[in-house]
Amino acid sequence: MKQLKSRGFFNGLLLGMTLSFIAGLVVLYLLTVLDIISIAVLEVPRVQMLIEWTRRNLGLSILPFGITLGLYVHSLRALRLRLDDNRPLDEISQLEHLNDVWTSLFFGIGVIWTAIGMRSALLYALGDPEVVAQAAATAMLQRLVEGGILTALTTTIVGGVGGYMMRVIKSSLLGTRLSRYYEAQEQHHASRVEALLGDIREAINATSIRGSAALVLRGEH
């Protein structure tokens, strides 16, 4: 028991540290992209290239993606712990449903951000009629890129690939255990129904025996 508690405490501490680290990176990225702060280590060429690529291809969508991913990891871990403790069916099913909600939300963020990015790109590219009339095809394409069309397309890919990966991770880690748990719950429910039917049958038989005994006693009198 002590080993299980210490193991659970260590896993919880590790998860908390990981989520805090990810949240810190997301906040640092946002502050850097918005030019609120500047850190010397971020001036390394490779780090700058990574930040610039992320800014051009993901933009601020990294914030909802990161939050949803963190909530998914938390609910997946909670579901695993509840399965270890063999908690009630309604609690397990609710956590599994919540985990599926975060996966669907990850898909949805990609779709919504695609629409936002396309709208921003079109407004930026076509917003000024004079510039549009004078601009060539290459210039228009450049304006679409600057307006956020890369973000729109990349978030679609990230949302789709990430959502399917989340489903695969859940099925790989907990799919078999969930199937066994639900099967055990069905067997337990079936056993309870069978026991209840047996009690009803015994009660009916006892009533019939008492009724027969009463008829015999009346006949003797």
PLY file of the C-alpha trace (Angstrom):
ply
format ascii 1.0
element vertex 221
property float x
property float y
property float z
element edge 220
property int vertex1
property int vertex2
end_header
0.00 0.00 0.00
2.80 2.42 0.91
4.57 1.60 -2.34
1.41 2.35 -4.31
0.93 5.67 -2.50
4.55 6.71 -2.99
4.39 5.64 -6.62
1.20 7.63 -7.15
2.75 10.66 -5.46
5.85 10.43 -7.64
3.78 10.06 -10.82
1.63 13.02 -9.81
4.68 15.12 -9.04
6.28 14.20 -12.36
3.09 15.02 -14.25
2.76 18.35 -12.46
6.35 19.28 -13.27
5.90 18.29 -16.92
2.69 20.29 -17.30
4.26 23.28 -15.55
7.27 23.11 -17.87
5.03 22.95 -20.95
2.91 25.82 -19.66
6.04 27.86 -19.01
7.29 27.24 -22.54
3.94 28.29 -24.00
3.85 31.49 -21.94
7.47 32.26 -22.85
6.69 31.71 -26.52
3.69 34.03 -26.39
5.63 36.76 -24.61
8.42 36.45 -27.17
6.11 36.46 -30.19
4.28 39.52 -28.87
7.67 41.27 -28.31
6.94 41.75 -24.62
10.21 40.22 -23.44
13.55 39.28 -24.99
15.82 36.56 -23.63
19.44 36.14 -24.64
19.20 32.39 -25.17
16.43 33.00 -27.70
18.87 34.94 -29.86
20.68 31.72 -30.82
20.17 31.29 -34.59
18.62 27.82 -34.38
16.28 28.87 -31.57
15.31 31.96 -33.54
14.60 29.83 -36.60
12.41 27.50 -34.54
10.49 30.39 -32.98
10.04 32.08 -36.35
8.81 28.86 -37.95
6.37 28.30 -35.10
5.17 31.90 -35.28
4.58 31.76 -39.04
2.98 28.31 -39.06
1.13 28.11 -35.74
0.90 31.64 -34.41
-1.22 32.01 -31.30
-2.98 28.68 -31.96
-0.22 27.05 -29.93
-1.97 28.34 -26.79
-5.32 26.46 -27.22
-3.47 23.46 -28.65
-1.17 23.35 -25.62
-3.99 23.78 -23.09
-6.08 21.07 -24.72
-3.12 18.70 -24.89
-2.37 19.28 -21.20
-5.99 18.59 -20.23
-5.92 15.44 -22.37
-2.81 14.15 -20.61
-4.32 14.94 -17.21
-7.62 13.16 -17.97
-5.77 10.17 -19.47
-3.69 9.81 -16.33
-6.78 10.19 -14.12
-8.55 7.50 -16.15
-5.61 5.13 -15.72
-5.56 5.70 -11.95
-9.31 5.12 -11.71
-8.92 1.86 -13.58
-6.16 0.84 -11.17
-8.53 1.50 -8.27
-11.45 -0.24 -10.04
-13.73 2.74 -9.49
-17.48 2.71 -10.27
-18.74 2.51 -13.84
-20.19 6.02 -14.00
-16.88 7.56 -12.89
-14.86 5.61 -15.47
-17.30 6.33 -18.30
-17.37 10.03 -17.43
-13.57 10.28 -17.50
-13.39 8.39 -20.79
-16.00 10.72 -22.26
-14.02 13.73 -21.01
-10.88 12.34 -22.64
-12.75 11.97 -25.93
-14.00 15.56 -25.57
-10.42 16.88 -25.39
-9.53 14.86 -28.48
-12.50 16.25 -30.40
-11.64 19.75 -29.19
-8.10 19.31 -30.55
-9.61 18.50 -33.94
-11.96 21.46 -33.61
-9.19 23.93 -32.81
-7.46 23.00 -36.05
-10.67 23.55 -38.03
-11.61 26.81 -36.29
-8.11 28.25 -36.57
-8.06 27.33 -40.25
-11.17 29.43 -40.80
-9.71 32.29 -38.76
-6.41 32.17 -40.65
-8.07 32.06 -44.06
-10.29 35.00 -43.18
-7.34 37.04 -41.89
-5.27 36.22 -44.97
-8.05 37.19 -47.37
-8.82 40.41 -45.51
-5.15 41.35 -45.49
-4.62 40.46 -49.15
-7.86 41.95 -50.53
-8.57 44.62 -47.96
-7.07 47.50 -49.92
-8.61 47.72 -53.44
-5.88 50.03 -54.76
-3.11 47.67 -53.72
-5.02 44.71 -55.15
-5.45 46.45 -58.49
-1.75 47.22 -58.78
-0.36 44.00 -57.29
0.85 41.10 -59.38
0.08 37.44 -58.68
3.34 36.97 -56.77
2.66 40.01 -54.63
-0.86 38.76 -53.86
0.51 35.39 -52.84
3.02 37.13 -50.59
0.22 39.14 -49.00
-1.75 35.94 -48.39
1.28 34.40 -46.69
1.81 37.50 -44.58
-1.89 37.55 -43.74
-1.77 34.11 -42.15
-2.62 31.50 -44.78
0.33 29.34 -43.65
-1.08 29.34 -40.13
-4.47 28.31 -41.47
-3.07 25.35 -43.40
-0.62 24.23 -40.70
-3.24 24.25 -37.93
-5.39 21.95 -40.06
-2.53 19.46 -40.28
-1.63 19.78 -36.59
-5.25 19.41 -35.48
-5.85 16.35 -37.67
-2.59 14.53 -37.01
-2.59 15.43 -33.31
-6.20 14.34 -32.83
-5.62 10.96 -34.46
-2.44 10.48 -32.44
-4.38 11.18 -29.25
-6.86 8.47 -30.18
-4.06 6.03 -30.96
-2.34 6.79 -27.62
-5.54 6.21 -25.67
-6.27 2.95 -27.49
-2.68 1.73 -27.07
-2.38 2.56 -23.38
-5.88 1.88 -22.07
-7.88 0.20 -24.83
-7.46 -3.37 -23.56
-7.95 -2.39 -19.92
-11.13 -0.46 -20.73
-12.53 -3.40 -22.69
-11.81 -5.78 -19.80
-13.29 -3.33 -17.29
-16.54 -2.90 -19.22
-16.76 -6.65 -19.78
-16.30 -7.26 -16.04
-18.98 -4.67 -15.29
-21.38 -6.37 -17.69
-20.71 -9.75 -16.10
-21.22 -8.25 -12.64
-24.51 -6.69 -13.77
-25.61 -9.98 -15.33
-24.75 -11.82 -12.10
-26.78 -9.35 -10.07
-29.77 -9.76 -12.41
-29.43 -13.54 -12.24
-29.25 -13.43 -8.44
-32.31 -11.16 -8.32
-34.25 -13.50 -10.59
-33.19 -16.42 -8.37
-34.50 -14.59 -5.28
-37.78 -13.89 -7.06
-38.07 -17.52 -8.11
-37.42 -18.70 -4.55
-39.99 -16.23 -3.21
-42.56 -17.47 -5.71
-41.82 -21.09 -4.83
-42.08 -20.34 -1.12
-45.41 -18.59 -1.67
-46.66 -21.51 -3.73
-45.60 -24.00 -1.03
-47.36 -21.96 1.67
-50.46 -21.72 -0.51
-50.45 -25.48 -1.11
-49.97 -26.15 2.62
-52.88 -23.87 3.44
-55.14 -25.66 0.95
-54.14 -29.03 2.44
-54.96 -27.80 5.96
-58.34 -26.52 4.81
-59.10 -29.85 3.14
-58.27 -31.74 6.32
-60.62 -29.54 8.32
0 1
1 2
2 3
3 4
4 5
5 6
6 7
7 8
8 9
9 10
10 11
11 12
12 13
13 14
14 15
15 16
16 17
17 18
18 19
19 20
20 21
21 22
22 23
23 24
24 25
25 26
26 27
27 28
28 29
29 30
30 31
31 32
32 33
33 34
34 35
35 36
36 37
37 38
38 39
39 40
40 41
41 42
42 43
43 44
44 45
45 46
46 47
47 48
48 49
49 50
50 51
51 52
52 53
53 54
54 55
55 56
56 57
57 58
58 59
59 60
60 61
61 62
62 63
63 64
64 65
65 66
66 67
67 68
68 69
69 70
70 71
71 72
72 73
73 74
74 75
75 76
76 77
77 78
78 79
79 80
80 81
81 82
82 83
83 84
84 85
85 86
86 87
87 88
88 89
89 90
90 91
91 92
92 93
93 94
94 95
95 96
96 97
97 98
98 99
99 100
100 101
101 102
102 103
103 104
104 105
105 106
106 107
107 108
108 109
109 110
110 111
111 112
112 113
113 114
114 115
115 116
116 117
117 118
118 119
119 120
120 121
121 122
122 123
123 124
124 125
125 126
126 127
127 128
128 129
129 130
130 131
131 132
132 133
133 134
134 135
135 136
136 137
137 138
138 139
139 140
140 141
141 142
142 143
143 144
144 145
145 146
146 147
147 148
148 149
149 150
150 151
151 152
152 153
153 154
154 155
155 156
156 157
157 158
158 159
159 160
160 161
161 162
162 163
163 164
164 165
165 166
166 167
167 168
168 169
169 170
170 171
171 172
172 173
173 174
174 175
175 176
176 177
177 178
178 179
179 180
180 181
181 182
182 183
183 184
184 185
185 186
186 187
187 188
188 189
189 190
190 191
191 192
192 193
193 194
194 195
195 196
196 197
197 198
198 199
199 200
200 201
201 202
202 203
203 204
204 205
205 206
206 207
207 208
208 209
209 210
210 211
211 212
212 213
213 214
214 215
215 216
216 217
217 218
218 219
219 220
